[in-house]
Amino acid sequence: MQDISFELRGEYIELDKLLKATGLADSGGHARMMITEGQVRVDGQAESRKTAKIRAGQRVQLQGQPAIFVLAPQG
């Protein structure tokens, strides 16, 4: 599995929106369900806040899926 690089468009992205934007969740509801079930880790720690603000430099991991590396906006 190859890791995913995700470039922010602003200061942050909410966790559920990140999972949907990267295609790891089929919908926002699916993303929120995975977070609630404890399947998501941010920087190695379990994250249960659906709208946690994910910023540049953070790493998000979903069980059995590639890691997402969040990058600062270019430009």
MARLUMVO-687417 format. One record per atom (N, C-alpha, C): x, y, z. Coordinates in steps of 0.05 Angstrom, whole numbers, padded with zeros to 5 digits, always signed. Layout:
BEGIN
XYZ;...
//
This chain:
BEGIN
+00017-00024+00000;+00000+00000+00000;+00017+00025+00000;+00010+00043-00017;+00025+00068-00019;+00011+00090-00002;+00027+00105+00013;+00016+00126+00029;+00004+00148+00012;-00014+00164+00023;-00028+00185+00009;-00018+00212+00019;-00011+00229+00001;-00004+00257+00008;-00028+00275+00002;-00036+00290+00021;-00059+00308+00018;-00051+00337+00023;-00054+00354+00004;-00046+00382+00007;-00070+00398+00016;-00067+00412+00038;-00088+00429+00048;-00093+00452+00030;-00118+00463+00031;-00125+00487+00016;-00127+00511+00034;-00128+00505+00060;-00129+00526+00080;-00111+00518+00104;-00119+00528+00127;-00103+00523+00151;-00106+00494+00161;-00130+00482+00158;-00136+00455+00168;-00159+00443+00152;-00163+00417+00156;-00187+00403+00146;-00198+00386+00168;-00224+00384+00170;-00236+00367+00191;-00232+00338+00184;-00228+00322+00204;-00220+00294+00201;-00240+00279+00183;-00266+00281+00188;-00285+00267+00171;-00284+00275+00142;-00280+00301+00137;-00277+00311+00110;-00252+00301+00096;-00230+00298+00112;-00205+00288+00101;-00209+00259+00091;-00222+00242+00107;-00226+00214+00100;-00242+00212+00074;-00262+00229+00072;-00279+00229+00048;-00263+00240+00024;-00248+00262+00028;-00233+00274+00006;-00211+00255-00006;-00200+00238+00011;-00179+00220+00002;-00190+00194-00008;-00216+00190-00007;-00229+00166-00017;-00228+00142+00002;-00219+00147+00027;-00219+00125+00046;-00246+00120+00058;-00264+00139+00055;-00292+00136+00064;-00310+00143+00040;-00331+00127+00037;-00349+00132+00014;-00366+00157+00018;-00371+00165+00043;-00388+00188+00048;-00380+00200+00075;-00391+00223+00081;-00385+00235+00107;-00396+00218+00130;-00419+00206+00126;-00431+00188+00146;-00413+00164+00151;-00402+00153+00130;-00384+00130+00132;-00359+00138+00147;-00348+00161+00141;-00324+00171+00155;-00330+00174+00185;-00353+00187+00192;-00359+00191+00220;-00363+00164+00235;-00374+00145+00221;-00378+00118+00233;-00351+00106+00239;-00332+00107+00221;-00305+00096+00225;-00291+00109+00248;-00294+00136+00251;-00282+00151+00273;-00295+00142+00299;-00321+00140+00300;-00335+00132+00324;-00327+00104+00333;-00323+00086+00314;-00315+00059+00320;-00286+00056+00328;-00271+00078+00328;-00243+00077+00338;-00223+00067+00317;-00230+00068+00292;-00213+00058+00271;-00192+00078+00261;-00193+00103+00271;-00176+00124+00260;-00156+00133+00281;-00131+00136+00273;-00110+00146+00290;-00097+00171+00277;-00092+00191+00294;-00078+00215+00285;-00052+00217+00300;-00030+00218+00286;-00004+00218+00298;+00000+00196+00318;-00011+00173+00312;-00008+00149+00329;-00027+00146+00352;-00044+00166+00355;-00064+00166+00378;-00092+00162+00367;-00108+00146+00380;-00136+00143+00373;-00150+00170+00373;-00166+00175+00353;-00180+00201+00352;-00210+00195+00349;-00226+00206+00368;-00255+00201+00368;-00271+00226+00360;-00257+00249+00357;-00271+00273+00349;-00275+00274+00318;-00299+00273+00310;-00305+00271+00281;-00295+00296+00266;-00296+00319+00279;-00288+00344+00266;-00262+00354+00277;-00245+00337+00286;-00218+00345+00295;-00204+00360+00272;-00191+00381+00279;-00177+00398+00259;-00150+00385+00253;-00147+00376+00228;-00122+00363+00219;-00106+00384+00204;-00081+00388+00213;-00064+00409+00202;-00039+00397+00188;-00025+00414+00174;-00001+00406+00159;+00018+00392+00179;+00031+00371+00170;+00050+00356+00186;+00038+00333+00201;+00012+00330+00201;+00000+00308+00216;-00003+00284+00198;-00005+00261+00211;-00007+00235+00197;-00032+00222+00207;-00049+00213+00188;-00075+00200+00195;-00074+00172+00185;-00081+00153+00202;-00080+00124+00194;-00108+00112+00200;-00118+00098+00180;-00143+00083+00183;-00135+00053+00181;-00146+00037+00199;-00139+00009+00200;-00139-00004+00172;-00117-00017+00165;-00116-00032+00140;-00114-00015+00115;-00110+00011+00118;-00109+00030+00095;-00082+00045+00095;-00075+00057+00072;-00050+00073+00072;-00053+00097+00091;-00030+00106+00100;-00030+00130+00117;-00033+00155+00100;-00045+00175+00112;-00048+00201+00098;-00029+00220+00111;-00012+00233+00095;+00006+00253+00105;-00005+00280+00095;-00010+00298+00114;-00022+00324+00108;+00000+00344+00103;-00002+00357+00080;+00019+00376+00072;+00008+00405+00072;+00025+00424+00077;+00018+00452+00077;+00010+00460+00048;-00007+00480+00045;-00014+00489+00018;+00010+00501+00004;+00013+00496-00022;+00035+00506-00038;+00026+00533-00049;+00045+00551-00051;+00039+00577-00064;+00039+00600-00046;
//
